[in-house]
Amino acid sequence: MEQQQTASTQNVMPQPPQTITVKDQLYLADMLTWNLNAAKKAAFFAKQCSDMEIKQELEKTAQMHERHYKQLLPHLQSGSQSVPMN
């Protein structure tokens, strides 16, 4: 068990690479789309909801996905320095 934990921690990158591949760019674009869609849906359903507790949770969910979108966006914008996948 201890060997598995040690092996998994050795594969962790301390920093993202300076360049990303085209495949990475496409995945980041997908993640942006997923987060934007989830934020919009949660915000929409929050507006439709009459239960205040559920409404607040949906609003928090929308804000979380919007925050994730904003965190991912710079990574995709810096992807102009990407390297092609072989």
C-alpha positions in Angstrom: 0.0 0.0 0.0 2.8 2.4 0.9 4.5 1.8 -2.4 1.4 2.7 -4.3 1.1 6.1 -2.5 4.8 6.8 -3.1 4.5 5.9 -6.8 1.5 8.2 -7.3 3.1 11.2 -5.6 6.2 10.9 -7.8 4.1 11.5 -10.9 2.7 14.9 -9.7 4.0 17.9 -11.7 4.9 20.8 -9.4 4.1 23.3 -12.3 2.3 23.0 -15.6 4.6 22.8 -18.7 5.5 26.0 -20.5 3.9 24.7 -23.7 0.8 22.6 -24.3 -0.1 20.2 -27.0 -3.0 20.6 -29.5 -4.7 17.7 -27.7 -4.3 19.6 -24.4 -5.8 22.7 -26.0 -8.8 20.8 -27.3 -9.4 19.3 -23.8 -9.1 22.8 -22.2 -11.6 24.1 -24.7 -14.0 21.2 -23.8 -13.6 22.0 -20.1 -14.4 25.6 -20.8 -17.5 24.6 -22.6 -18.6 22.2 -19.9 -18.1 24.8 -17.1 -19.8 27.6 -19.0 -22.8 25.3 -19.8 -23.0 24.1 -16.2 -22.8 27.7 -14.9 -25.6 28.8 -17.2 -27.9 25.9 -16.3 -27.4 26.3 -12.6 -28.1 30.0 -12.9 -31.2 29.3 -15.0 -32.6 26.8 -12.5 -31.8 29.1 -9.6 -34.0 31.7 -11.1 -36.8 29.2 -11.5 -36.5 27.8 -8.0 -38.8 28.9 -5.2 -37.1 27.0 -2.4 -34.5 29.4 -1.0 -32.1 26.8 0.3 -32.0 25.0 -3.1 -31.8 28.4 -4.9 -28.8 29.4 -2.9 -27.0 26.1 -3.6 -27.7 26.5 -7.3 -26.4 30.0 -7.2 -23.2 28.8 -5.4 -22.9 26.1 -8.1 -23.2 28.6 -10.9 -20.5 30.8 -9.3 -18.2 27.8 -8.8 -18.4 26.8 -12.5 -17.9 30.5 -13.5 -14.8 30.6 -11.3 -13.5 27.4 -12.9 -14.2 28.9 -16.3 -12.2 32.0 -15.5 -9.3 29.9 -14.1 -9.1 27.8 -17.2 -9.4 30.6 -19.8 -5.8 31.9 -19.3 -4.4 28.5 -19.9 -6.2 28.2 -23.3 -5.2 31.8 -24.2 -1.5 31.0 -23.5 -1.9 27.9 -25.7 -0.8 29.9 -28.7 2.7 28.5 -27.9 1.5 24.9 -28.2 3.5 22.1 -29.7 1.9 19.8 -32.3 1.2 16.2 -31.2 3.0 13.5 -33.2 
